[in-house]
Amino acid sequence: MRWQIDETHDPDRTSWVASAKGHRDFPVQNLPYGIFAPAGEDPRAGVAIGDAILDLRACAVAGLLPAPASATCRDDTLNSLMAIAPADRVALRRRLTAVLTDPAMESIIAPLLYDSAVCTMHLPARIGDYTDFYVGIHHANNVGRQFRPDNPLLPNYKYVPIGYHGRASSVRVSGEPVIRPHGQRKPPEDDAPLFEPTQRLDYELELGVWVGEGNALGDPIAIGDAGHHIAGLSLLNDWSARDLQAWEYRPLGPFLSKNFHSTVSPWVVTAEALAPFRVAQPPRSEGDPPPLPYLWDAADQAHGALGLTLEVFMLTAAMRAADATPVRLSCGPATNMYWTLAQIVAHHASNGCNLNPGDLLGTGTISAPDREGFGSLLELTTGGSEPILLASGERRGFLEDGDEIIMRATAEADGFVPIGFGECRAVILPAR
């Protein structure tokens, strides 16, 4: 059952939905779930197929979906769908693949499709809790060198997946603007902090992990079972006010520098869709300690990483006015994570903490060892001291009002059709 590859991944399989053929993100081999609202109508569950969205609620009402998934597809969030057993998710995926590739089903299914361009996307789930991790080791090293040149990584980093509790209430779906936050910042030359809008607003390139089946309070999740508790992934931008963060993070870590807004892409790319793109977790550097037994699973080490390419683009207000295309800031693989997704789930529940369907876990910023793959401006500009020069002639140390950040991800593997995550984007608005 683990990471099963089946007929739904067949590269020769095509959909009668014309726009799905060769689609950058949503060919029929993907079929991610989301919550959408057609113009003038209420939100409901849907699945992306090319440039269209299939109304899952309408499919359920028409008796086209298998039980027990059918009942969960009538909701206005994905929480209950995320909660079903992996075997039931596989059955739903197989059924959706069948109706979207069988020409005999076109006359039945086509009336249940909507043009995605005229639909509004909503948060995929009602997020009960949000935890952000710090598993991008190159990001941790890059940031650590700026603050602790002689000791960039603290001693616990290679033993424990570092994380902190974020703010679920301020997670927003892609496309909703970010209002520049106020907060306390202390310039080095001042004796006391100031309360004013951040001057060092930054983005963070992350993956968002959606919890599927939960666990009861007091019952840990074994590392070998942790993958079954992951419903799927989205892109995540955990916006950060670096000047606020530098002042407040000791002794308890980030607070107002992080909780003002986090952006998540609207589509949940399922664990089932990602099965062909499983790759081995990169080996640890020589001399690094092995994971403690509760975090070690041979199968997870062999298949627990993902063959994803992550990209970040910027579109400034001036570029937008000139109808220019976004400029790419970085590109790198998702394998630059020191801990696997299963390890962060297992660690989160190792003390008996109960995870619930629809909970969101962030990986933390994913950066490459080289500048081309840095996942934040803090790294790209060395803390703002080396501003980047954009194709438009503008320079950026940190984000300015009107700037828009766009994140994309593509999964690729030999012999399989590439699939994407859609976009995670938001524009910066002035402080209020």
N, C-alpha and C positions, 0 to 999 in steps of 0.2 A: 504493500500500500504506500510505502514511503516514496514520494517523488516519482509517481507512476507516469511513464510515457505511454500513450495509447493512440488510438486513431484520431483523437482531437488535435494532435500535434503533427499529423501527416502534412508534409510540405506540398504535396500534390493536391490537397483538398482545397477547393475554392467555394466561395459563397455566391449565391445568385444576387446578393447585394453588390452592385457594380463597383461602388466606391471602396469596398473592402479589399479588392484585388490590388496588391502592391501598396496598400496604405502604410504610411510611415509608422503609425502607432497601433492601429486597430484592425489588422487582418482577422480572419475568422479563427486563426490559431490563438488569439489572445482572449477576447470576450471578458473584459473587466467589468466589474459592477460599480454602479454609482447611483446617486439620488438626483433626479432631474425633474424639472417642471416645464411642461409645454407652455407656450404663451397663453396666459390667462387661466391656467389650470393649476391644480395642487401638486405638490411633490410626490413622487413615487419612485420605486426601484426600477432601474433600467440597466441594459448591457450595451456597451459601445460596439458597433460593427461598422467599420469604415467611417463615413461622415454621418451616420445615422445612429439613433438610439432605439433599441427595442424595449417596448413597455412591458416589463415583467409582471406588473400587476394585471394588466389586461390579459397576458398569457395565462396567468394563474386562474383568473376568472373564467377564461375559456376552456379550462381543463387541459391545457397543453403541456403542463409541467409535472414532473414526478413528485410524489410525496416522499418525505415531509417538507422538502424545499418549497413546494408550491405555496404552503400556508405562510411561509416567511416572506415571500415575494409580494405580499399584499401590503406590507408596512411602508411607512414613510421614512424609515431609516434601515440600514443594513445590519443592525445589531443582531436580530434574530437569525438572519441568514448566516452571519458570521459564526453563530453559535452551533450550527448543525455539525454533525460528524463529518470528517473528511470524506468518507465513502458516499455520503449523501450529496456533498458538493461535487464529487466526481460524476454522480448520476445526473445532476442538473447540468453540468458542463456538457456531458455527452448528448443530452437531449437538445440543448441549445445549438450545439454544433450540427446535429441532425436536421433540425428544422431550418437552419440558415444555409444549409448546403444542398438540401433536397429540392429540386425544382418543383416537385409536386406540392410543396408546402408554400410556395411563393404567394399564391393567391390568398392563403389564410393568414400568413405572417405579415405580408407587405402593409396591410392597413394598420398594423400595430407599430409601425416604424415612424419615427419623427426625425426631421432634419435637426441635427445637433446645433446648427448655427442659430436656430430660433428658440432654443431651450435654455433655461437657467439651471446651472448646476448648484447643488447644495452640499453641505458636509456629508460625507458618506455615512457617518454613524453619530449617534448621541454619545459623545466621549465622556465617560465617567471619570477617567483619570489619564494623565499624560506624564510620562517619564522620559527624560532626555538623557541619553548615555554619551560616552566620550570615547568611542572605540576606534576612531580614526587616529592611528598612532603617528602618522606624519603630521597631522594637524596639531596633535598634542606636543610633538617635538618642536614644531615651528613656533608655536605660541610660547612654549616653555622657554625657548632660547631667548625670546624677547624680554622675559621677566626674570629668568634664572639661567643665564648663559652657561654656567658651570654645571648645572643640574636640571636640565629641562624636564625630565620625567621624575615624578616623585616615586618613592620606593614601592608604593602599592600598585602602581599602574599595571604591571605585568602579572599581578596575582589576582586582581579583582576588576571586573568590568565596572568602571566608575560611572555613576549616574546621579541625577538629582530630580526631584519632583518639579515638574513645570506647572503651568496654569491651563487647565482644560478649557476654561470659559473663554479664553482669548484666542483659541485656535480658529482660524477662518479659512474658508475655501478659496482656492485660486481665483484671482480677479478682484478680490476685495482690497481696496487701497489700505496702505499702512500710514497711520498718522504719526508723525515724528513725536516721540515721547519726551516728556520732561523728566528730570531726575536730578539727584545730587551728583555733581562732578567736582573734583578738586584739582585744579591746575597746579602743576609742580611749584609755580612761583607764588601761589597764594597760601596764606596761613589757615584759611577755613574754606569749606566747600561752598559752591554756589548751587542754587536750584534754578535750572533753566533747560531749554531743549538740548538734547544730545547733539554734539558736534562730530561724533564719531560713529555714525550709524552704519551697520554692516549686515551682510547676509551670511547664512551658513548653509552649505549644501549638504543635505542629509537624506536618508531614506526613512520613511515612516512605516512602522511595523504595526499592523492591525491585529489585535488579539482575537482569536476565534473562540474555541472552547475554553472556558475558564477553569479555575480550581477552587476548591473550598478553602476557607480560611483555616490555616494550620496544616494544609496538605501541600507539600512542595511538588514541583514539577520536575521529574527526572530528565536529565539531559537527553536521554535517548527518546523521550516522548515530546520534547519541547517543540519540535517541528510541527507536530500535529496541532499545536495550539496557536499557530500562525495562520490567519485567514488569508492574508495577502499584504501587498506593499503599495505605498504611494511615494511620491516625492515630498519632501518636507523642507521648508526654509524657516529655520528658527532665528528670526531677526534678532540682532544683538546691538545694544548701545555700549560700545566698548569703553567710553569714558565713565559711564555709570558703573559698568562692571568692574573696572580697575579699582574704584573707590569702595565698592560694597562687598566684593566677593570674599574677603576675609572677615570673620573666620568660618562662615557658613556657606559660602558660594553664591552664585547668581540669584538675584531676586528681581528688582524692578528693571534691571538691564535686559531681561529676557521675557518677562511675563506680559508685555504690552501687546504682542501680536506674534503668532506663528502661522505660516501659510502652508496648507496641504493641498496637493493636487486632488481633483475630484474623483478620479477613477482608482479603484482598488484592483490592482493586477494580482490575480489569485495565485496562491502557492501552487495550484495545479497547472496553471499556464506557464509557470516558471520552471517546471520540472526539467525540460531539456537544457536549461541554462545553468544547471548546478555544476559547480567546479570545485576542485579541492581547495581547502583553506591553505593559503601560503604558509610554508614552514616558518617557525619562529627563528629569530636570529640565534646564532651560536652563543651559548651561555645564558640564554633566557630560561627562566624556570618553566617547567611543564605546568599546564593547568592542574589545579587540584582535582581529585577524582570526581567530585560532583559536577565538574565542568568539562570532563573528558569523555568523548564518545568517538570511537574510531570511524564510524560511518559518517558522523557529522564532520570530522576532519577531512574525510575523503570527498564529501559532496555538499558541505555546508555553506560554501561561498557561492557567489553568483557572478556570471559573466555579463555584467552590465557596464555600459559606457555612460558616464555622467557628464553633463555639459551645463555651463552657466553662461548666459548672455546678458548684455546690458543694452537698454534703449533709453537714451537721455531725452529730455524735453526738446532740445534743439534737434536731435536726430529724428524725433517723431515729427516735428514741424517740417523737416526737410524730406519726409517720407523715406528715410533711410532704413536699411535693414539693421537689426540688432547686431552688435559686435560680440563675438565670443570671447569670454574672459578666461575660461578654463575648460579642460577636457581630461578625464582620467577614469580609471577602472574602479568599480566598487569593491574589488578585492583588497583595497588598501584599508581593510578593517582588521584590527588586531584580534577581535573576538567575533565569533559567528553570531548570526541572529538567534540560533538555538541557545547559545551560551548566555546571551543577555536575558532571554526569557527564563531559562533555568535559574540564573542567578537572582533575577527579580523575585522569583517565587521560592527561593531556597530557604528563606526564613519563615515560610508559611504565609507570606503575603498573598492575598487572593486577587488574581487577575480576572477581569470580566470581559465578555464579548464586547467589542467596540472600544476597548482601551487602546490608547495610542502610545507606542514607544518610538522615540527618535534614536537613530544610531549615533548622533553627534556628527560634527563636520567630517566629511570624507575628503581627504587631500592626498595627492600623490607626493612622492619624494622630490619631484622636480617642480619648478615654477609653473609649468604648463597645466599642471593638475591641481593647483592650490584651490581650496574650496571656500575661501573667504578673502575679503579685501585686507583684513588684518595681516594675512600672510603675503598677499600679492604686493602690498605697498610697504611691507615691513613696518607695520604700525602707523602708516600714514606718512612716514619719512621719505618714501620713494614713490610718489604718485605715478599711476599708470597713465600713459598717453593713449587716448582713443583715436580711432580712425577719423573722427569728426574734428580732431585738433583739441578737444577738451581734455582736461586732466582730472583725475579722481584719486584722492587719498581715501576718502570714505564717501558714502552716498549723499547726494544732494536732493533737495526737493524736486520732484518731477522725474527722477530716475526710476526706471522700471527694471526689475531683475526677473529673468526668465530661466527656468531650469527644465532640462529634458533628460530622459534616460532611455537607452535602447538595450535590449537583451539580444545577444547574437551567439550562435553556435553553428558549427559546420553541420550541414544536412538538415537544418531547420529554418523556418521562416522567422526573420527578426520581428520582435514585438516591441512596442514602446509604452510609455507611461502617460502620454499626454503632457501638457505643460503645467508647471507650477509657477505662477507669475503674480506680481503685484507692483503697483507704483507707489512711490513715496509722496505723501501730502504734507504740507507745512504743519508745524505744531499749532495747537489751538490755545 
